[in-house]
Structure formats: C-alpha cells, structure tokens
C-alpha cells in the first residue's frame, strides 16, 4: 500500500500469489483491518513511522524491518522485527495459520501504540 508505486513495484506485485497492491488509498483503515497482519518492510527513512503506528492502533500484528522501528520507543513486545526474508515468511505463515496468535499480537501492538508519545 502506498502512493504512486513505481513500475517496478507494479510488475513485482502483478503476478505474486497472495499479494495485492493498493495504491493511492484515501483511507487505509478498511484495507488494513481486512488482514490480520500488517507488514512494514522499510529499507530507508528516519523518524517515527506513522503507517506502523496506524497499523498498531488498528490492532494488527506487525512484522517489520528493523528500520521501521527507528525513532520509536518501547518496541517490545510489538512490533516483530526481522532482517532475513525467511524469518518474515515463516512468521507470516505462522500468523496466518494461527489467527488467535495474530489477534493476541495485534492487541499487544495496540497497547504498545497507545504508549508512544
């Protein structure tokens, strides 16, 4: 999800099984709340990541890159940060297979988001 995705992003997501690209979404809430997990693979940037906080506020389990938590405090127990793609895949599959666990992590993420300044 994002604004004005590049042609490369559009090509990568066009045929990807289970991947859907949402671009220029005026209100992310319906899209985010339709899935049990929010993924934030930031590779650059500084400061607080508003999209990550929004996902947490909507009680979604969060799987993120370490860069996504840059500028945030109290990142334990949420979100779950991984660097290696296989860790992302394993965790995502586990959360999809176990909605109760995803829900628990989502509630933890919501509590965590409320503690952010």
C-alpha positions in Angstrom: 0.0 0.0 0.0 1.3 3.4 -0.9 1.1 6.4 -3.1 2.3 6.3 -6.7 4.1 2.9 -6.8 6.9 2.6 -9.3 6.5 0.5 -12.4 8.9 -2.0 -10.8 6.7 -2.4 -7.8 3.6 -2.8 -10.0 5.4 -5.5 -12.0 6.6 -7.4 -8.9 3.2 -7.5 -7.4 1.2 -8.1 -10.6 1.7 -11.9 -10.6 2.6 -12.5 -7.0 0.4 -15.1 -5.4 -1.4 -13.7 -2.3 0.0 -10.2 -2.9 -2.3 -7.3 -3.7 -1.1 -3.8 -4.4 -3.2 -1.0 -3.0 -2.2 2.4 -4.4 -3.4 5.9 -3.6 -5.8 4.7 -0.9 -7.5 7.7 0.7 -8.4 5.8 3.9 -6.2 2.9 4.8 -8.4 1.6 7.6 -10.7 -0.8 5.6 -7.7 -2.3 3.9 -5.6 -2.7 7.0 -8.4 -4.1 9.0 -9.2 -6.7 6.4 -6.0 -8.5 7.2 -4.7 -10.0 10.5 -1.1 -8.9 9.9 0.5 -5.6 8.8 3.9 -5.8 7.1 6.3 -2.8 7.0 9.5 -3.6 5.0 11.1 -0.1 5.3 14.6 0.0 3.9 15.2 3.7 4.4 13.9 6.7 6.3 14.2 8.2 9.7 11.9 9.3 12.5 8.6 7.9 13.6 6.8 5.7 11.0 3.2 6.8 11.1 1.9 3.9 9.0 3.4 1.4 11.5 1.7 3.3 14.4 -1.6 3.3 12.4 -1.3 -0.5 11.9 -0.6 -1.0 15.6 -3.5 1.3 16.6 -5.8 -0.9 14.4 -4.7 -3.9 16.5 -2.8 -5.7 13.7 0.1 -8.0 14.3 3.2 -6.2 13.0 6.0 -7.7 11.1 8.6 -5.1 10.3 12.2 -4.4 9.2 14.5 -3.0 12.0 14.5 0.3 10.0 10.7 0.6 10.6 11.2 0.9 14.4 13.8 3.6 14.1 12.7 6.6 16.2 10.2 4.6 18.2 10.5 3.7 21.9 9.4 0.7 23.8 9.4 -1.7 20.8 8.9 -4.8 23.0 6.7 -6.8 22.6 5.5 -5.1 19.4 6.3 -5.0 16.6 8.2 -8.1 15.5 11.3 -7.1 13.6 13.2 -9.3 11.2 16.0 -8.8 8.8 16.0 -12.1 6.8 13.3 -12.8 4.3 12.8 -16.4 5.5 12.1 -15.1 9.0 9.4 -12.8 7.5 7.9 -15.7 5.6 7.9 -18.2 8.5 6.4 -15.7 10.8 3.8 -14.5 8.4 2.7 -18.1 7.6 2.5 -18.9 11.3 0.3 -15.9 12.0 -2.0 -16.6 9.1 -2.4 -20.2 10.3 -3.0 -19.1 13.9 -5.5 -16.2 14.0 -5.6 -16.4 17.8 -1.9 -15.6 18.0 -2.2 -12.9 15.4 -5.0 -11.4 17.4 -3.1 -11.5 20.6 -0.1 -9.8 18.9 -2.5 -7.2 17.4 -3.9 -6.4 20.8 -0.3 -6.1 22.2 0.5 -3.8 19.3 -2.5 -1.6 20.1 -1.5 -1.3 23.7 2.1 -0.5 22.6 0.9 2.2 20.1 -1.0 3.9 22.9 2.2 4.2 24.9 4.0 6.1 22.1 4.5 9.8 22.7 
